[in-house]
Amino acid sequence: MSSGKRLVVVGLGYIGLPTAVVLADSGWQVMGVDVSDRTIDYVRKGKVPFVEPGFDEVLKASVDSGRLTVQKDTPKADIYIVCVPTPFKEGHELDSTYIDAAVDAIIPQLEGDELMVLESTSPPGTTEAMAERVLAARPDLSMDGSDGRPIVYFAHAPERVLPGRIMIEMRENDRIIGGLTPEATKRVAELYESFNKGRVITTDARTAEMAKLTENAFRDVNIAFANELSVLCEKLGIDVFELIELSNHHPRVNILQPGTGVGGHCIAIDPWFIVSTVPEESKLIHMARDVNDAKPYWVLDHLESALNEKNIESGAKIALLGLAYKPNIDDLRESPSLKIAKEAAEKYPQHTILAVEPYVEAAPEAIAHYPNVRFASPEEAVADADVIVLQVAHDQFKDLKPQANANATILDPIGLWHTIAEH
């Protein structure tokens, strides 16, 4: 299918850039479009602008071969894949600003027979809204060829990959494809079959949109159960990590590990799209979001108690180990650990916050401006700290316990340094 087709990927972030690279590696001639000068500069040099194992070599090969080129302006193409951010606004409704901007840049380039694919995670009906925006601006085009007008084909193809395994899962995971018309579904299925080894399963656009939200809401509810267990076990004087290990010996029980909350662009956001779309019918999903959103504040309460017990009025050093939203990546989006760092920096100006994140080069913008924040190495932080908070289970932190200040109070809500006594 790639022969002679001009393909553009709009948005070169954590999903868009790997999508562009996998397509280029599969024989497509791909043009990547992004508004960021930094991203454009990185990709042109064959460099990855974020941490993703196994990605560097294939990106460089795609750029060096000429199969992947990048620019800021949206060109004419036969296929457009839109991979832009979909944050929510007040009330947890979709903020479609990025989708609208991407679509508006595509609209003048359309001539008919183009395929427009929305990969960005979004509430049911967003692909229809994208089509309506295009056709409102271009009444000379249509979705079905009525009145002899040229056709534009619209579909949704949600990504289903895990940061840290993107290059594997981009090729191997089953994909769900949903078009606004049967022909659109057929064309997009053929596109994804050209590089995907998993099954390409077809449905309608609304169901495809809801499928991605459902997958992440399912995970959010399960994480909320673990996080709620950790809170109530503390009240009951029970070791939650031992409890979960024992419970998981049941052949049909698989409880996840509790943590500091939920982050990332998917699980922390997608369930809210369900809640905002059908608020009266999504009570369990809403409750899970509330539980997970409250967990950073539970950690902050424990930090306050630890500082009170030490009775240090000023000058205490608080080591926060990890700022990313999950282990062994640099992704800070919606990170509960970064939220904890920001709240601690604001609440304790008299103390020093030792912010530790081995996957970024400097303190993130969200906390860098606080005068009491110091970006520190893992070794320096654990050696100097009065209170150590384990926030993210990065590999670099696993064996640091022996180096910790003997007088430090250790808070371990993720169970990284936790040992379960044998009975």
Salt bridges, closest charged atoms under 4 A:
ASP25 OD2 - ARG171 NH2 2.51
ASP37 OD1 - LYS72 NZ 3.05
ASP41 OD2 - LYS45 NZ 3.19
ASP64 OD2 - LYS60 NZ 2.72
ASP78 OD2 - ARG6 NE 3.20
ASP100 OD2 - ARG133 NH1 3.73
ASP104 OD1 - ARG133 NE 2.86
GLU111 OE2 - LYS76 NZ 3.54
ASP113 OD1 - ARG187 NH1 2.95
GLU119 OE2 - ARG175 NH2 3.28
GLU128 OE2 - ARG206 NE 2.56
ASP140 OD2 - ARG138 NH2 2.82
GLU159 OE2 - LYS212 NZ 2.81
GLU169 OE2 - ARG165 NE 3.01
GLU183 OE2 - ARG187 NE 2.96
GLU190 OE2 - LYS186 NZ 2.99
GLU215 OE2 - ARG160 NH2 2.54
ASP220 OD2 - ARG289 NE 2.73
GLU234 OE2 - HIS302 NE2 2.22
ASP239 OD2 - HIS418 NE2 2.93
GLU242 OE2 - HIS423 NE2 2.62
ASP290 OD2 - HIS286 NE2 3.88
ASP293 OD1 - ARG289 NH1 2.80
GLU304 OE1 - LYS347 NZ 3.09
ASP331 OD2 - ARG333 NH2 2.78
GLU346 OE2 - LYS342 NZ 2.88
GLU357 OE2 - HIS394 NE2 2.96
GLU380 OE2 - ARG374 NH2 2.55
ASP395 OD1 - LYS398 NZ 3.10
